[in-house]
Amino acid sequence: MRGTSSAPMILGIIGGILMLPALVCAVACGAVVDTATQGGTDLTTLMFLFFAPPIIMGIVGGVKGKSNPTLSCILLLLSAIFALVGWIISAFTSLFALAPLILFVIGAIIAKTQKMEGR
């Protein structure tokens, strides 16, 4: 079965690209906090680990939107979960993580509910 909608692909790719500024901002903010706490925490690594995976999974999930809608839905939902955790870690201040979070959730819903065609 193959999906008929290009929306998951578009939303996944745009969401992944919009996560790039979130990654840069999160790593920079984490570095500032690490410096202020005299290296007591490793917030930079933590921020990187929660903002980097959605970029890759969102783009791959978006590209798989037509050929494998179920995998696309799973990858976009995982991207949304990582973006949500990253948004929570940033104390709900990173709008760079909120916008892709919304795009990933909408893309996953569309991937799951789109009309299917036989091969």
C-alpha positions as CSV (number, residue, x, y, z in Angstrom):
1,M,0.0,0.0,0.0
2,R,1.2,3.5,-0.8
3,G,0.0,6.8,0.5
4,T,-1.4,9.5,-1.8
5,S,-0.6,12.7,0.2
6,S,2.6,14.7,0.0
7,A,1.7,16.6,3.2
8,P,3.8,14.4,5.5
9,M,6.8,14.8,3.3
10,I,6.5,18.6,3.2
11,L,5.8,18.9,7.0
12,G,8.5,16.5,8.0
13,I,11.2,18.3,5.9
14,I,10.1,21.7,7.0
15,G,9.9,20.6,10.6
16,G,13.4,19.1,10.4
17,I,14.8,22.3,8.9
18,L,13.1,24.4,11.5
19,M,14.8,22.3,14.2
20,L,18.2,23.5,13.1
21,P,17.9,26.9,14.8
22,A,16.5,25.1,17.9
23,L,19.6,22.9,18.0
24,V,22.0,25.9,17.7
25,C,20.1,27.9,20.3
26,A,19.8,25.0,22.7
27,V,23.5,24.2,22.5
28,A,24.5,27.8,22.9
29,C,22.2,28.2,26.0
30,G,23.5,24.9,27.4
31,A,27.1,26.2,27.0
32,V,26.2,29.4,28.8
33,V,24.7,27.4,31.7
34,D,27.6,25.0,31.8
35,T,30.1,28.0,32.0
36,A,28.0,29.6,34.7
37,T,28.0,26.5,36.8
38,Q,31.7,25.9,36.5
39,G,31.2,22.7,34.5
40,G,29.0,21.1,37.2
41,T,26.4,20.0,34.6
42,D,26.7,18.9,31.0
43,L,23.6,20.6,29.8
44,T,25.1,21.2,26.3
45,T,25.3,17.5,25.6
46,L,21.8,17.0,27.0
47,M,20.3,19.7,24.8
48,F,22.1,18.4,21.8
49,L,20.7,14.9,22.4
50,F,17.2,16.1,22.5
51,F,17.3,18.5,19.6
52,A,19.5,16.6,17.1
53,P,17.4,13.4,16.6
54,P,14.2,15.2,15.5
55,I,16.1,16.7,12.6
56,I,17.1,13.4,11.1
57,M,14.0,11.5,12.0
58,G,11.7,14.3,10.8
59,I,13.3,14.5,7.4
60,V,13.5,10.7,7.0
61,G,9.9,10.3,8.2
62,G,8.8,13.0,5.8
63,V,10.5,11.4,2.8
64,K,8.9,8.1,3.7
65,G,5.4,9.7,3.8
66,K,4.3,8.2,0.5
67,S,6.2,5.0,0.2
68,N,5.7,3.8,3.8
69,P,3.1,5.8,5.7
70,T,3.2,3.7,8.8
71,L,7.0,4.2,9.2
72,S,6.5,7.9,8.4
73,C,3.9,8.2,11.2
74,I,6.2,6.5,13.7
75,L,9.2,8.6,12.8
76,L,7.3,11.8,12.9
77,L,5.7,11.0,16.3
78,L,9.2,10.1,17.7
79,S,10.4,13.4,16.3
80,A,7.5,15.2,18.0
81,I,8.3,13.5,21.3
82,F,12.0,14.5,21.2
83,A,10.9,18.1,20.2
84,L,8.5,18.1,23.1
85,V,11.1,16.9,25.6
86,G,13.5,19.5,24.2
87,W,10.9,22.2,24.5
88,I,10.2,21.2,28.1
89,I,14.0,21.1,28.9
90,S,14.3,24.6,27.5
91,A,11.6,25.7,30.1
92,F,9.0,26.3,27.4
93,T,10.9,29.2,25.9
94,S,12.2,27.8,22.7
95,L,9.7,28.6,20.0
96,F,12.2,27.1,17.6
97,A,11.2,23.7,19.1
98,L,7.4,24.5,19.3
99,A,6.9,25.1,15.6
100,P,8.5,21.8,14.4
101,L,6.7,20.0,17.2
102,I,3.3,21.1,15.8
103,L,4.4,20.3,12.2
104,F,5.6,16.8,13.2
105,V,2.3,16.0,14.9
106,I,0.2,17.2,12.0
107,G,2.4,15.3,9.6
108,A,2.1,12.1,11.6
109,I,-1.7,12.5,11.7
110,I,-1.9,13.0,8.0
111,A,0.5,10.1,7.3
112,K,-1.7,7.8,9.4
113,T,-5.1,8.9,8.0
114,Q,-4.3,9.5,4.4
115,K,-5.9,7.6,1.6
116,M,-4.0,4.6,0.4
117,E,-3.6,3.2,-3.1
118,G,-2.5,-0.3,-4.2
119,R,0.7,-0.8,-6.0
